[in-house]
Amino acid sequence: MTEGKQEALAALEMAIQMEIEGDAFYTKAANQVTWPEGKETLLDLAKDEQEHIRILKEEHAALLAGNDWLKADQVAPSLAKGKSLPVFEKNDAVIAGMVDDRADALEVIDVAIQNEYKSHTFYAEQAAKAVNPEAKSVFTWLVKEEKAHQAILTDYAKYIGAHEQWLFDHDRPILEG
């Protein structure tokens, strides 16, 4: 197997692990929250992570079988359109402590936003390294997906008031002249 394929397999394995951790994080958090909007948002994000896992595993299997990267329309119509890394919190007790009540929902969202940032940064690095156009396409698509997740979480945090104090603290020097 060529060195390029070995690097691609390693990147895909890390990506799969990140997505598995993301799915587990969102599923565990959703199962413990009491706020319906948050539960729905977290479960939607978990579904996205599961789709990412499927796509990455198909690409990995193709490379492992000695084939080239799958075409985007083979692996995912939505993609055609447009050693593990511990990114997500996995400890059930920590997650439970973060989501006991509505105020703790903000902490879950902050952790999730940070995790999505780490994910899209990793995928951007892989896209920059990719020589194969299909590999570049997959990683570029994942960057967009993870940035979209970050935007969803940020919007939701604003909706429930996570950034009111942050905005006040950071805008105070401007307001006070």
HUVEN-V920817 format. One record per residue. N is the residue number from 1. RES is the residue in three letters. OMEGA is omega in whole degrees, -180 to 180 (NA if undefined). D_LAST is the distance of its C-alpha to the last C-alpha in Angstrom with 1 decimal. Layout:
<<N/RES/OMEGA/D_LAST> <N/RES/OMEGA/D_LAST>>
//
This chain:
<<1/MET/-178/62.6> <2/THR/-180/60.4> <3/GLU/179/57.4> <4/GLY/179/55.1> <5/LYS/177/56.5> <6/GLN/178/56.2> <7/GLU/179/52.5> <8/ALA/178/52.1> <9/LEU/179/53.9> <10/ALA/179/51.8> <11/ALA/179/48.5> <12/LEU/178/50.0> <13/GLU/177/51.0> <14/MET/180/47.5> <15/ALA/179/46.1> <16/ILE/179/48.7> <17/GLN/179/47.9> <18/MET/-179/44.1> <19/GLU/176/45.0> <20/ILE/178/47.5> <21/GLU/178/44.9> <22/GLY/178/42.4> <23/ASP/-180/45.1> <24/ALA/180/46.0> <25/PHE/-178/42.4> <26/TYR/-180/41.8> <27/THR/179/45.3> <28/LYS/-180/45.0> <29/ALA/-180/41.6> <30/ALA/-179/42.8> <31/ASN/-177/45.9> <32/GLN/-179/43.9> <33/VAL/178/41.2> <34/THR/-178/41.8> <35/TRP/-174/39.2> <36/PRO/-179/41.2> <37/GLU/179/38.4> <38/GLY/179/37.6> <39/LYS/-179/41.3> <40/GLU/179/41.8> <41/THR/-179/38.9> <42/LEU/178/40.0> <43/LEU/176/43.7> <44/ASP/178/42.8> <45/LEU/177/41.0> <46/ALA/178/44.1> <47/LYS/177/46.3> <48/ASP/180/44.3> <49/GLU/179/44.7> <50/GLN/177/48.5> <51/GLU/177/48.8> <52/HIS/178/47.1> <53/ILE/-179/49.6> <54/ARG/-178/52.5> <55/ILE/-178/51.4> <56/LEU/179/50.9> <57/LYS/177/54.2> <58/GLU/177/56.0> <59/GLU/180/54.6> <60/HIS/-180/55.5> <61/ALA/179/59.0> <62/ALA/180/59.6> <63/LEU/180/58.7> <64/LEU/179/60.7> <65/ALA/179/63.7> <66/GLY/178/63.5> <67/ASN/177/62.1> <68/ASP/176/59.1> <69/TRP/177/55.8> <70/LEU/175/56.4> <71/LYS/-178/55.3> <72/ALA/-178/52.3> <73/ASP/175/54.6> <74/GLN/-172/56.9> <75/VAL/-179/54.5> <76/ALA/178/52.1> <77/PRO/180/52.0> <78/SER/177/48.3> <79/LEU/180/47.7> <80/ALA/177/49.8> <81/LYS/-173/47.5> <82/GLY/NA/44.5> <83/LYS/-166/50.4> <84/SER/179/47.9> <85/LEU/-178/44.2> <86/PRO/-177/42.9> <87/VAL/-173/39.9> <88/PHE/176/40.1> <89/GLU/-176/40.5> <90/LYS/-175/44.2> <91/ASN/-178/44.8> <92/ASP/-178/45.7> <93/ALA/179/44.6> <94/VAL/179/41.1> <95/ILE/179/40.9> <96/ALA/179/42.4> <97/GLY/-178/39.8> <98/MET/-171/37.0> <99/VAL/-179/38.3> <100/ASP/180/39.7> <101/ASP/-175/37.5> <102/ARG/180/34.7> <103/ALA/180/31.9> <104/ASP/177/33.7> <105/ALA/179/33.8> <106/LEU/178/30.2> <107/GLU/177/31.4> <108/VAL/-179/34.3> <109/ILE/178/32.0> <110/ASP/178/29.7> <111/VAL/-179/32.9> <112/ALA/178/34.3> <113/ILE/178/31.3> <114/GLN/180/31.5> <115/ASN/178/35.3> <116/GLU/177/35.0> <117/TYR/178/32.6> <118/LYS/-180/35.3> <119/SER/-177/38.0> <120/HIS/175/36.5> <121/THR/178/35.7> <122/PHE/-178/39.4> <123/TYR/177/40.7> <124/ALA/177/38.6> <125/GLU/-180/40.2> <126/GLN/178/43.6> <127/ALA/179/43.2> <128/ALA/-179/42.3> <129/LYS/-172/45.4> <130/ALA/176/47.7> <131/VAL/-180/50.5> <132/ASN/-179/52.2> <133/PRO/178/50.7> <134/GLU/177/51.4> <135/ALA/178/49.7> <136/LYS/180/46.7> <137/SER/-180/46.8> <138/VAL/-177/47.0> <139/PHE/177/44.1> <140/THR/177/41.9> <141/TRP/180/42.7> <142/LEU/175/41.8> <143/VAL/-180/38.4> <144/LYS/179/37.7> <145/GLU/-177/39.2> <146/GLU/176/37.0> <147/LYS/177/33.8> <148/ALA/177/34.9> <149/HIS/179/35.4> <150/GLN/179/32.0> <151/ALA/178/30.5> <152/ILE/-179/32.7> <153/LEU/179/31.7> <154/THR/178/27.9> <155/ASP/180/28.4> <156/TYR/178/30.5> <157/ALA/177/28.0> <158/LYS/180/25.4> <159/TYR/-178/28.1> <160/ILE/170/28.8> <161/GLY/-176/25.2> <162/ALA/-172/25.0> <163/HIS/-180/21.5> <164/GLU/-179/19.7> <165/GLN/179/18.6> <166/TRP/180/17.9> <167/LEU/179/15.6> <168/PHE/-179/13.7> <169/ASP/-177/13.6> <170/HIS/179/12.6> <171/ASP/-177/10.0> <172/ARG/179/8.3> <173/PRO/178/6.0> <174/ILE/-177/5.2> <175/LEU/-178/5.5> <176/GLU/177/3.8> <177/GLY/NA/0.0>>
//
